């Protein structure tokens, strides 16, 4: 059973980091670890197998632990979850930060797989195709392993120039970020393919029907989007739709940066600088 929250640093907690996936609990641990040097950070871990359920699970956590409106920063799928949450519970969110969000208009979505497959060789494309079939299919032996392997394979396509981890391998999971001297290494990611299947199906339909972008009209707080210029998720799929509907919106494009800014040699410093500025401004 996944615990529902990790806490870093000392209260008050100024920031909550929302992981992606869906079903990749724990991947924001290295970011939380770095930022906790300056302020308290919450890392909620989503365990519910429905979109509405995850929103309400997050509400219960933040009402209990946050104490007051908090900066909510969501990564990838977590950016959508944070966006929906801020629309439904505006009184709990001081500011919204969208990190490497998926596109808010479905017309941009097809380019993600195209970009990823273009960065793989023939063998990699064939393997990715088979893994996708396993992950998106019914429960079967090996599906959990396929989900994990697919994440690692696509992690390589998503990164521009990642830092090597302590063992010299390219870091594409939360366990790869070195801890502070004397500190414990951040916990590993807990993957759940059932959460991925069920929540992503609902989320994709939520975007397709226009409900996702409609949430913008209910968001009261400032919104900042941070995106890498090498991210297969197209930047224009975030900037274009949101700039036209959110008055207090800021879009920041990081150069030489893939999907996970905190692992990128040339972008992670700027990424952390931006996050800290958003939290204290």
Secondary structure, DSSP 4 states (H G I P E B T S, - for coil): ---SEEEESSSSEEEEEE--TTTEETTTHHHHHHHTTTSEEEEE----SSHHHHHHHHHHHHHHHT-S-EEEEEETHHHHHHHHHHHH-GGGEEEEEEESPPPSSGGGTHHHHHHHHHTS-HHHHHHHHHHHHHHHSSS-TTHHHHHHHHHHHHHHHH-SSBPB-TTSSBP-SGGGSPPPTTPPPPPPPEE-HHHHHHHHHHHHHHHHTTHHHHGGGG--SEEEEEEETT-SS-THHHHHHHHTT-SSEEEEEETT--S-GGGBTTTHHHHHHHHHHHHH-
